[in-house]
Amino acid sequence: MYDVVIIGAGVTGCAIARELSRYQVKACVLEKCEDVCCGTSKANSAIAHAGFDALPGTKKALFNIRGSEMMEAVSKELDFPFVKNGSLVVCRKEKDLPKLQELYDRGIQNGVKDMRIIGREEVHEMEPNLADGVLAALYAPTAGIVCPFGMTIAYAENAAVNGIEFRFDTEVNAVRKEEEGYVIHTTRGEFRTRAIVNAAGVYADAIHNMVSGEKLHITPRRGDYCLLDHTAGEHVARTVFPLPGEYGKGVLVAPTVHGNLILGPTAVDVENKEETCVRQEELDYLLDKVGHSVKNIPIRQVITSFAGLRAHEDSDDFVLGEAKDARNFFDAAGIESPGLTSAPAIGVWMAEQIQESLQLPVNPEFIPNRKGILNPAELPMEKRNELIRQKPEYGTIICRCEMISEGEIMDAIHRPVGARSLDGVKRRTRAGMGRCQSGFCSPRTMEILERELGLPMEELTKSGGESKIIVGINKDRW
């Protein structure tokens, strides 16, 4: 019998899990995939939004501002990359200047600090690669960029260290109310719990509708992206948005915390909640649109394209809190942009609601800090050489594009909630995220996974499930 079961191990579910571990609680996270960060949290713009876009009075506006204000401190506490680089919403037509003012006014209502509207000369001085037609911009210096994998994994690791269990490859099929709580039927048996947190992303409506008469409906909204090599990473210093449109903030151009350049997303509503295929027509549209904001983007430096799904609820707002007709069933549904920015604040707020309802005592042994995977390249040469003398694996480079060592991959495997697949290693270390997209390093990474996990090579996967990389051996291996 658990006190709390969290359904979904994206950034929202993991943030709630970590904040719940501040209390004395028996809790677990159920995730249908093989790892944390396998849904929307792995395929997004990686932006910490300032908070001027959401309509005043909405939960999106409230939690965006709270999350933005928390992000820097949380990133230091949990040791994940975050850079406050600022953002620009650019305007290319005189007739659209009132829209820029409207965004500014909205930001002031929401509580965004230090914003200002700047003219042509200043904005082109700040970003020389802006399109020539840009005549003004809304500048928000409190915006930032973050590593969504690093953030989600950091929350999950800290939650696990503080006693939260994680159950992967565990898909929820049904939820049944009982007098003392709920029974959750999954592909790996039943789980009984006093309370449920529904953080199931695009499936959050299905989970909610199992227990509540007030139905939710979520539309998966697919967004395509292009990621460019490090050689393009300094093309812009700030996140550059166009004026927002009907389906969101529009296609952006932004640096990443790891030195790449990201373009996207598009916005297409789909029915299939697993439709993350990339479509050529969407990429063509994307590459055309980004050129309206930023010129001379080195498109030949694109190293990969991908698509993600955001969970758009019909109310166009986050659905947060206890369901009216289901005691101790808490929704964290409809978490689309600015969900990544809002996650720290949602985690705190939701944990407080659950604590109050279940009367959970404070955990006196809560550990607030977490240290990420050691990066030898960040050490002074003398300390790096000493590290390699003590553990030679840190001197063996496996991923040449990103300069990731065997020692870092071993660390990623053996950490709390450690990697068990190629993508799991990639999200934790960036091995395979470089220019060759794992063309050279994947065989070596598989050998390390085989050795460290004690699994036969034939059982290793790219991303869990049936994504096995080899199906047999046609020669004896030496």
Protein Blocks (a to p, Z undefined) as FASTA:
>chain_A
ZZbdcehjafklmmmmmmmmmpccddddddfbfbehilmmlmcghiacfhlmpcghiakl
mmmmmmmmmmmmmmmmnopadddebpadddfbfklmmmmmmmmmmmmmnopahiacddfk
lmmmmmmmbcfklgbdcddfkbccddfklmmmmmmmmmmmnopacdehiacfbdcddfkl
cadddfebcaddfbdcdfehjmlmmmmmmmpcbdcdddddddddddddfklmmmpmbdcd
ddddfklnbjaddddfkopacedddddddfblklccccfklmmmmmmmmmmmpghiafkl
pcbdcdddddddfklpacedjdfklghiacdehiacfkklmmmmmmmmmmmmmmmmnopa
cdfkbcfbdcddddfklpcfklmmmmmmmmmmlmmcfblmlopafklmmmmmmmghiafb
fklmmmmnopopamnnomlmmmmmmmmmmmmnopafklpcfkgpjlcfbfbdfbdcZZ
